[in-house]
Amino acid sequence: MKFAERMSRLGTETAFEVLVKARALEAQGRDIVHMEIGEPDFDTPANIVEAGVKALRSGKTHYVPSAGIPEFKQAIADYIAGTRHVEVDPDLVVVTPGGKPIMFFVILALAEAGDEVIYPNPGFPIYESVINFAGAKPVPIQLREERDFSFDVAELRDKVTDKTTLIILNSPQNPTGGVLSKEDLKAIAEIAVERDIPVLSDEIYDNMVYDGEFASVASFPGMSPAERTIILNGHSKTYAMTGWRLGYGVMPAELASQVARLMTNSNSCTAAFTQWAGTEALTGSQEGSKKMMAAFKERRGVIVKGLNEIPNLRCVMPKGAFYAFPNITETGMSSQAVADYLLNEAGVAVLSGTSFGKYGEGFIRLSYATSIENINKALNRISDAVAKL
Ligand SMILES: Cc1ncc(COP(=O)(O)O)c(C=O)c1O
C-alpha cells in the first residue's frame, strides 16, 4: 500500500505503547505499578453516570448537531463565562469526542505550509505531531526546570515572527505539572494582541491547581474567546470521563463554524448521551470531582517527597495536573534508558521525558493518578533500582 506523504509527518503518544509493553510483562506474571497513563484512577461520579443512563433510556440515541446539543453548549458557555470572567455566547462552543480533536481541528484550520506554530516543549506530544501533519513548522518554547517549568516570556517574544499563526499554551501542564503565573499570562496576552496572533489555551487540567487559583489567558484584555483565545477543555480529567470521549473548544465564532464543519466531515457529532452526562457534570453536584482533586493533592505530597529522598533524583513540586517530572541526569543515563530500566528491572511503568519532545531529555514522567499504596510501592522499587546503578 502506498501511504500519503502526510502520514510520515504524523507522530504519536507513547503512553499507549508503554502500556502495551507493561501489559505484556504482566501477562508473563510480573507485577507492574502503572504510572504511565494520564487518567484518573477513579470511576466517573455516580450522578454523571446516572444522567448518561437516563439519556440512553429516554431515547437520546440519535444524531445531534455537529457543534453539540444546545443544553450542553449553554452549560459550557456558563461555566467558561463564570470561571474566566468573560462573556461567552453558546455559538462560540464546539463539542468534540474528547479535548484532543480540538487540537487537531484548530491546528488544521489555522496552520499550513509556510506557517509557524509556537508550542511548549516538553509538552503534550500531539501538538507537535499535528503541526507537522498540517505542514506547518513547529517552533518549540522550552519549559525550564529552574522556572518551575514555565517559560521565559522574553524567549516567546523572540520566537514570534510574521509567520506565527498560532501560539499554544497548556497550564496546568502535562508532563511537568507547571502552571503559568498571572504575570506571565498577562505578558503573553500582550504579545498575542500586539502581534494579532490567536492562542490555543489547553486548559484540560483547570480544576487541578493545588497552590493558588487557576488563571486563563482568556481573562486578559483582547483575549476573550470571542476575540482571540481558543479554550480547549473537556471532562476526561476533572470528571474521570476519559472513556466517554467528551471535550470542547470555546473560540471566535468564525473559527467555531470551521471546526464544526470539520466535525461534520469526520464524526458528524459527539455521542448524544455523553453530552447529557456532560451537562449533569457541569450543572450537578461537584462532590465527586472535589474528592478526586483532594486525593490528587495528597498524593502529590507523597510522591514528590519520596522522589526527593532518592539519591540522584530531584523533583520540582508540581503546581497542577497529576504528574511528577523528576530530573534523572545524576543517574548518568538517558531518560529513555531510565524509563526502560524502571519498567524491566523495577516493574514501574513510567514515561521518558523525551516522549514529550527534545527538551524532555533528563526527566521522566510519573502519573500520580494512582493510590498512595501504589505510589509507595513504586517509590520503594525505584529507590532500590536506582541504588543498584
Ligand atoms: C494536555 C492535554 N490536553 C488534552 C488532553 C486530551 O484529553 P482528552 O482527549 O481525553 O479529552 C490530554 C490528555 O492526556 C492532555 O494531557
The ligand as a MOL file (V3000), in Angstrom:
LIG
                    3D

  0  0  0     0  0            999 V3000
M  V30 BEGIN CTAB
M  V30 COUNTS 16 16 0 0 0
M  V30 BEGIN ATOM
M  V30 1 C -2.5240 18.4710 27.9540 0
M  V30 2 C -3.6120 17.5960 27.4780 0
M  V30 3 N -4.5220 18.0900 26.6440 0
M  V30 4 C -5.5190 17.3520 26.1620 0
M  V30 5 C -5.6490 16.0270 26.5060 0
M  V30 6 C -6.7580 15.2520 25.8300 0
M  V30 7 O -7.6530 14.6540 26.6270 0
M  V30 8 P -8.9900 14.0120 26.0590 0
M  V30 9 O -8.9070 13.9090 24.5840 0
M  V30 10 O -9.0940 12.6770 26.7370 0
M  V30 11 O -10.0830 14.9290 26.4840 0
M  V30 12 C -4.7390 15.4550 27.3870 0
M  V30 13 C -4.8220 14.0260 27.7410 0
M  V30 14 O -3.9380 13.4050 28.2500 0
M  V30 15 C -3.6980 16.2650 27.8960 0
M  V30 16 O -2.7930 15.7900 28.7490 0
M  V30 END ATOM
M  V30 BEGIN BOND
M  V30 1 1 1 2
M  V30 2 1 2 3
M  V30 3 2 2 15
M  V30 4 2 3 4
M  V30 5 1 4 5
M  V30 6 1 5 6
M  V30 7 2 5 12
M  V30 8 1 6 7
M  V30 9 1 7 8
M  V30 10 2 8 9
M  V30 11 1 8 10
M  V30 12 1 8 11
M  V30 13 1 12 13
M  V30 14 1 12 15
M  V30 15 2 13 14
M  V30 16 1 15 16
M  V30 END BOND
M  V30 END CTAB
M  END
